[in-house]
Amino acid sequence: MSKVATTIFVYSFYLFLMGLGMMLIPNTLLALFGFLPTTEVWIRVLGLFTFTTGIYYFQAARHEQTAFFQATVAGRIFFFVMMLVFVFAFEQSYMLALIGSVDLLGAIWTFSTKNK
């Protein structure tokens, strides 16, 4: 597995863990990040989406899908920027930026290894 594929492979496990957390123990995860508990299904649906996205990352890494790797850099940076927008424009918890920073750091890691 190439170095760039390894970054995507590792990120897939972050997605798996976050997805499982939101599906199985959503209120524990919400509390960890300082958000109120919920009984609504939206957090579990988001967890399912996150876990499913992890499958795409996992398979793309296994099969060296370089176009996908490049697309994730822009997507993860966009995700981080939008989290900042939510924090500042909608006066949301800074924890959203912390969550988005994982995406930013992952994008930087992927970008920095793509030419090696």
N, C-alpha and C positions, 0 to 999 in steps of 0.2 A: 504494500500500500504506500503510495506517495505521501510526502509530508503534507501536501495540501489536502489530500483525501483524509488523512488522519485528523485534521482540524474539523472536518465535516463529520467524521465518524464520532469524535468526542462530543461534538455539539448535539448529535442525535441522542446521546444518552442524557444530556441535560433536558432535551425535549421530552424524552420518555419519562424522566423523573418528575418534571413539572406537570406533565399530562396526567400521570398516575396520581400525583398528589391532588390535583384539582378534581379528578374523578372520584377518588376514594376517601380522601380526608380534606375536603375543600376548606372547611372552617379552620382547621389547624393551620393550613397553608395561608389562608387569609389573615389569621391572627399573627402569624410569623412576620408578615409584611405590614402589620398595623391597620388592616382593614376590618370592617365590621363583618360578623358572620352573616350567612344567608341561608335561607331554606329554598331559594329558587334554583331551578335547574340550570340556569345560564352558566354557572361556574363549572359544572360537570360537562356541559356541552363544549365549553372552551377547552377543558382538559382533554376531551376526546379529540378535538381538532388539533391540539398541541401534540398529543401522542401520535396521531396519524401523520402529522407533518414530520415527526421524528422518524417514522418508517421511511419516508421519502429521502430524508437526509442519510439514513443508514444505508439504504440501497444505492444511492448515488455514490456514496463513499466507496462501497464495496466494488462498484463497477467503474470507478474513475471517470465519472461524468463531469468533465471539466467545465462545460458550459453552465451546468447547474452550480458548480462551485463559485464561478464568477457572478452569477445572478444573486447568490445568497449574500455576497458582500454588500451590494447595493440595497438589498431587501432588509438586511439586519441593521444597516446604518439608518435607513428610513424608519425602521421600527423605533430605534433609539431617539431619533429626532422627534417623532410623533409623541413619544412618551414625554419628552421635554415640553412639547406644546401643551399636552394635557396638564402637566404640572403647573406651568405658568399661565396659560390662557384660561384654564378652567379651575385654577386654584386647587389642584389635587395634591395628594401626598407625594412628597419627594421620593417615597419608596418606589413609585412608578419609574422614576429615572434610574434608581438602583437596579430594578428588574431589567430595564432597557440597556443598562451598561453591560450586562452579560452578553447581549447581542452585539453591542459595539466592540467589546473586547474580542469576541469570537470573529467578527468581521475583520478586525485588524490582524488577528492571528492568521486567518485564511489568506488575506491579501498579502501579508508579508512572506508567506511560504509559496505562493503560486508560481514564482519564477525560480524556484530552487530545485 
